[in-house]
Amino acid sequence: MTADRISAFTSDRARARFLTAYTRTFTRLWPADHAVHDVPTSYGVTRAYRTGQPDGVPMVLLPGAGGNSLMWHHHVTRLSQDRPVIAVDPCGEPGASTQNRAFGGGADLSHWLGETLAGLGVPRAHLVGCSYGGWIALRHAIHAPGQVATVSLLDPAGFGRVTARFLAWVIVSGLAGLAPRPLRRHAAGWLHNTTLLDDDLMRLVIATAGFRRRLPTPPPVTDDVLRTVTVPALVLLGERSQLYDAGQVAARVRRLLPDAQVEVVADAAHDLPMYLPASISQRILDFVNGSSSADDQVVGIDDP
């Protein structure tokens, strides 16, 4: 594992420019009542933000590729009303964390997450992951099931090979994010990418131009490996997902994990958390609360 496989900004100036935009956006969007933690791990220093109730098994939020804690800004207030919520900037993604060692694959990412949780004093967590973060959450549920109370996967990576179609969508969405606001908002519709409508996150995306992401591509999880998942699982898939055929993935998960809760969300695409944030937050809460053990019961939250 060499330094050229470590994610980093291209220069100190690029990092400073990003952190200025990141701090400004975070201050505007994140709940004021939160604690900041910088956790040393074998792969770098991980930034995490804790908010919500002081007691209970926390939800730990893992963003998709190229994202950070701010991906969850529509969700954090609702999710944290009855339990602690910890949002993580993963090492290797553009955020406030720093990476100093390369990741070789899913086992390394699970090891990193385990070290992060240990450093936060969290022996057990409800993992919530989107896309790439969903793959990390799944790998941790496989490698360290005793540390995982439940796992909620939102259009997770790792359920098929990354296709040219998906890469084209990522590239075109990235270019649309650099376009003037009217054109960007128009592109959001035909690209099925609601993130392009979020002006705050788009300003932050522009600031990541000087970041080089070098994390391993998720290989397709095999049937035998998927059968080893023993923790309660929620899998939410976008009907229009650009990543894979959601119906086929749903059928496979239901066959291999008959106790998992699997739903294909109508009209949603890979931007599932941004497309229906209130609905998705409530679905996660219902699942986590319903799966909680007797010593981790929480009160349900009314619909908005």
Disulfide bonds with the S-S distance in Angstrom:
none
